Amino acid sequence: MSELSQAKILGGMGSLLMLLSFVPTVGGLLGIVGFVLVLIAVKYVSDVVDDRAIFNNMLISVILGIVGIVVGLVVGVISFFTVFGRAVGMPSDFSEWFGPRQATPESIVGLLIGVIIGLVVIWVFYIISAIFLRKSFTAISSRLNVKLFGTAALLYLIGAALLIVLVGFVILLVALILQTIAFFSIPETPPQQTTISQPM
């Protein structure tokens, strides 16, 4: 089996598993497995067409997405402990954090601000991540002549930008569906790249 055939199967199946991320209980695990399969598929494509930038951009996209989530969560958690620590006083024993606390309007507003900041951080990182994803998918679209990769890449970027108004989730879902079709549309062999001869 050629590497492109493996990329076709792994990428297609991985994308399908990513679509199942919303299934209760096991959805998260299926999504992670699918994401890893897609990453491997992109590596195969990158090797076949001899373009390291395809995989490198995809890897940067993944790293930025993970960093964004981690930083956003850290900001949210820090805001939570900072706000409630100021509101009720820092406890001498960590077990006291789990005891009942009296929330004030100021603490609730402060917590909401912290959560919003965390979500904005995640959103910004996700947009930058989508930019690198688009670079990777656009290159695949050009090298393999599968235009759906380019369309999916554009929708990923638009969806990431519109996440703040929630409609982005629908666009991202459509992008993922197109990504699935695109992977299953990968040819068995890379198409010949046409070159334009220069006049003597």
Secondary structure, DSSP 8 states (H G I E B T S, - for coil): --HHHHHHHHHHHHHHHHHGGGSTTTHHHHHHHHHHHHHHHHHHHHHHTT-HHHHHHHHHHHHHHHHHHHHHHHHHHHHHHHHHHHHH---SSGGGGGS-----HHHHHHHHHHHHHHHHHHHHHHHHHHHHHHHHHHHHHHHHT-HHHHHHHHHHHHHHHTGGGSHHHHHHHHHHHHHHHHHHT--SS-----------
